[in-house]
Amino acid sequence: MLAPFKFDVLISPVLQKDLDQLRSFAEFTFRYAYEHMNDPVQFEAYCTEFFSEEQWLKEWQHPDSEFWWIWIKGQLAGYLKLNFDNHQPTLQNLNTIQIERIYVAPDFQSKGVGLQLMEFSEKRGKEKGCAWIWLSVWQKNPRAVRFYERCGYVICGTEIFPVGDDPQLDWVMKKAL
């Protein structure tokens, strides 16, 4: 496991009044992470649909989802989306938590922020009585795969993540809680 973050960390829920900031931050971090690795036409098609106000309101209002901020010394360092309804047939367990999104701002990467969000996610899963935690990660993102492996996750399957009309293969990774 990685060393814990050394600064004061505040993890707080995203409120409805924060949705514009969340959507903007989410698009910025997604583009930073993946735009350079994708076909521009397909990437823009995905972003146009996925980062719409309607889409984010719908996701935020879902009763089995939670969005969380992470702040370091008053600066927005990242965000997290958790789901408590099971979408992953590989696990075949109704008692799961999914880390659907975990993004850290470029200035805070490799500083322990992701680890804090992972540990927080596991804590939330345990609080809700979940037996497993899972996530999916693009197979072309080996840095993220290695990070999740260091956090104790193992590959248990695959799923498709469509970016526009480009079906991209993700690893499904899991960890017992």
N, C-alpha and C positions, 0 to 999 in steps of 0.2 A: 504494500500500500504506500501511497505517497505521503509526504510530510504535510501536516495541516497548515493552513494559511495562518500567517503570523499577525495580521491586522484585525481590527474590529470589523466584523461582518454583520450586516443587517439584511436578513431575508424577509421580505414583506409581500403580502398578497397584492396582485394587480387589481385595482378597482376599476369600475366602469369608466370613471372620469379619466383614467390613464390609458384608455384604449388607443387613442391617436399616437401617444408617445410609444406605446408598445408596438403598434404596427410599424411605425417609422424605424424604431430600433431593430425590430425583427427583420425588416427588409434590408437595412444597412448591414447587419451581421451576416445574413444569408448571402447577400451579394458579395461581401468581402470574402466569405469562405468558398463560394462555388462559382461565381460568374466566370472567372478565368478558365474554368475547367469544362465549360458547357458551350454548346452551339448557341450563338447569340439569339437567333430567332426562337428556338425552343425555350431558352431561358426567359426571354421577355414574355412569351406566351404564358409561362407558368407564373411569373411574378405579377402580371396583370390580373390574373384570376385569383391567385392565392393571397395577394396583399390588398385586396379590396376591403373597404370598411365593412361591408355586409358580411364577408367571410369571417372577419375577426370578431365581430359582434356575435355571430352565430356560435363560433367556437368558445368564446368567453362565457356565453350563456348556457352552454351544455352542462347539465347537472352533475356529470361524472368527470368533469375536467377542472383543473386548477392551474392558474398562471401565477408565477412568483417572480419578483425582482430580486437581484442581489446587488447591494450597495457596499462599496468599500470607501470609507472615509467620506461619505456623502456623495460619491460619484457612482453613477450607474455603471455596473460592471458586467451585467448579464441578465438573462431571463431563462425561465424554465416553464415548460408545460407538462403537466402530469395528467394521465387518464386512469380512471379506476374501473372502466368497463373493458371487458376483454375483447380485443380485436385480433388476437394472434392465435390462429388454429394450431400452430406448432406446439404451444404449451398445453392446450386442452385443459386449462385450469381456470375456473371462473374467479379465482381469488388472486388476481394479479394487479400490479401497478405498472403502467407504461411511462417511460420517459419519452414523450413524443418529440420534444424539442429541448435542447440545452445549448445555448449560445452565449459566448463570452466576447465582450468588446476586445478589439485588437490590442489595446494598451494593457489589458489585464490577462492576456493569454500567457500560459506557462508560469503563472504565479500562484496557483492553488485555488483559483476561483471555481474552476470546473469540479475539482475534488469536493469543495464545499457544497456545491449544488448536488453532486452525486450522493454525498452523505445525507444531505437534507432529504433527498428523494427516498432513500432507503428508510429514514426515520418516519417519513409520512406514510410509507407503505406499511411499516410495522404498526403505526398508530391505527391504521385502518384494517389491520388484521390480514394483510396480504401475505401469501406464501412465497410469491415470486415477484421479481422486478425484471422488466425487459425493455429493450430498445432496439431500434434498427439503425444501421449506419452504412453509408455508401461504401461499397467495396473498394472504390478508388480513393478512399480517405484512410490510408494506413496509419497515419498519426493518431486519428481518433480511435481506430480499432485497437491499437496498442494501449492507449490510455484506458479504454474500457477493460481490456484484459488485465492491466495492472490493478484495476479496481475490483477484480474478481469475476468479471463476466466471461461467459464462454459462448462460442458460436453454436447455435442450435438449429439454424435453418436460414432460409432466404425469403425475400419478398421483393416485389417490384415497386419502385417509387417513380411515378411518371413525371418527367419534367417536360411540359408541353406534350409533344408526341414522341418523346424519347424515353422509352422504358429503361430505367436504370436499376441495376441489381444491388440490393442492400443485404448485408448480413443481419440476421436476427440474433441478438445476444441476450442471455438471461443470467440471473443470479438468484440463488435461494436466499430468502430473508430469514 
